[in-house]
Amino acid sequence: MSINIPKLTVVGAGPGDEDLITLKAIKAIESANVILYDALINESLLKYAAKSAELIFVGKRKGCYAFQQEQINELIVSKAKEKGHVVRLKGGDPFIFGRGAEEIDFVRQFGLETYVVPGISSSIAVPAYQGIPLTKRGASESFWVITGTTKNHQLSDDIALAAKSTATVVILMGMSKLSEIVQIFSNENKQDTAIAVIQNGTRNNENVGIGIISTIEDIVEEKQLANPAIIIIGEVVKQRAVLGSIYKEVTQE
């Protein structure tokens, strides 16, 4: 008689393109007794789950919560004790604004074994799919990855600090604060700085807006760009015109 040891594996599902899942992530999904998955994952990844696995949608998007975070924490514990291996499947990388560490901290109080499978972060992969390198000699020596909306639903103070630098700035969950972001960069006399907004990055329904700080709000309105989207600010955005969607072209050959 097999014993199902209560354990949690927090798995990064990547940015959206199902081919960007890792082999280790697939193995975790295949071995799961229960999978709790988010709204931002590509649901085609669930095909790797065992037929006996219980699949539970716990997705969270702005204004739409299937479960509150506290409920998810408690569900992980109860399902692990009931069935054994729980996989928490999250978009991108679970340790980059994914609350993966919070969930692990919670369940360890109840004696669960915990494991992490890193995922390809949308903060890197989404710009790359559009031929935008976050660093490039002569253009950017570093990059910031910042949440646009903090726990208190406010704009992160780090954005004002990043705007003073020459670094590439990548902002996740920032579309609702786009006007504030534009104002911050304008205050630093960066109205002509290149900016990209990429919605549904790496997916078939990807939508892109490219402009400069002073024009991006009009472009977003014209293209009807909305969440889920990533904002990239910096001179490297100009590389898109040179490189194009190089990674997408390679995969389509």
URWO-V474429 format. One record per residue. N is the residue number from 1. OMEGA is omega in whole degrees, 0 to 359 (none if undefined). Layout:
N,OMEGA / N,OMEGA
This chain:
1,181 / 2,179 / 3,178 / 4,180 / 5,179 / 6,179 / 7,180 / 8,169 / 9,177 / 10,190 / 11,173 / 12,184 / 13,182 / 14,190 / 15,180 / 16,176 / 17,185 / 18,179 / 19,180 / 20,173 / 21,179 / 22,178 / 23,180 / 24,178 / 25,178 / 26,179 / 27,178 / 28,179 / 29,182 / 30,184 / 31,186 / 32,170 / 33,179 / 34,175 / 35,174 / 36,188 / 37,184 / 38,181 / 39,187 / 40,179 / 41,171 / 42,187 / 43,175 / 44,179 / 45,181 / 46,177 / 47,179 / 48,181 / 49,175 / 50,180 / 51,181 / 52,183 / 53,176 / 54,181 / 55,183 / 56,177 / 57,179 / 58,190 / 59,177 / 60,169 / 61,183 / 62,177 / 63,182 / 64,183 / 65,174 / 66,177 / 67,170 / 68,183 / 69,180 / 70,178 / 71,178 / 72,179 / 73,182 / 74,179 / 75,178 / 76,182 / 77,183 / 78,181 / 79,178 / 80,180 / 81,181 / 82,191 / 83,178 / 84,189 / 85,176 / 86,172 / 87,175 / 88,188 / 89,187 / 90,176 / 91,178 / 92,175 / 93,187 / 94,180 / 95,175 / 96,182 / 97,182 / 98,179 / 99,179 / 100,180 / 101,179 / 102,181 / 103,178 / 104,178 / 105,183 / 106,188 / 107,179 / 108,177 / 109,184 / 110,174 / 111,179 / 112,168 / 113,182 / 114,180 / 115,179 / 116,171 / 117,181 / 118,177 / 119,175 / 120,185 / 121,176 / 122,182 / 123,179 / 124,187 / 125,183 / 126,175 / 127,181 / 128,180 / 129,178 / 130,178 / 131,179 / 132,176 / 133,182 / 134,174 / 135,176 / 136,180 / 137,180 / 138,181 / 139,182 / 140,181 / 141,182 / 142,175 / 143,175 / 144,170 / 145,190 / 146,172 / 147,179 / 148,183 / 149,181 / 150,179 / 151,179 / 152,178 / 153,178 / 154,175 / 155,181 / 156,177 / 157,181 / 158,180 / 159,178 / 160,178 / 161,181 / 162,181 / 163,179 / 164,184 / 165,175 / 166,183 / 167,168 / 168,181 / 169,177 / 170,184 / 171,176 / 172,177 / 173,185 / 174,186 / 175,180 / 176,181 / 177,186 / 178,180 / 179,178 / 180,180 / 181,178 / 182,181 / 183,179 / 184,180 / 185,176 / 186,178 / 187,177 / 188,180 / 189,181 / 190,181 / 191,183 / 192,180 / 193,182 / 194,181 / 195,176 / 196,172 / 197,184 / 198,180 / 199,180 / 200,184 / 201,180 / 202,179 / 203,180 / 204,181 / 205,178 / 206,180 / 207,190 / 208,172 / 209,181 / 210,178 / 211,173 / 212,185 / 213,185 / 214,184 / 215,192 / 216,180 / 217,177 / 218,180 / 219,178 / 220,179 / 221,181 / 222,182 / 223,179 / 224,179 / 225,182 / 226,177 / 227,357 / 228,183 / 229,178 / 230,179 / 231,177 / 232,183 / 233,177 / 234,182 / 235,182 / 236,179 / 237,179 / 238,180 / 239,181 / 240,180 / 241,181 / 242,186 / 243,184 / 244,181 / 245,190 / 246,184 / 247,179 / 248,180 / 249,180 / 250,183 / 251,181 / 252,181 / 253,none
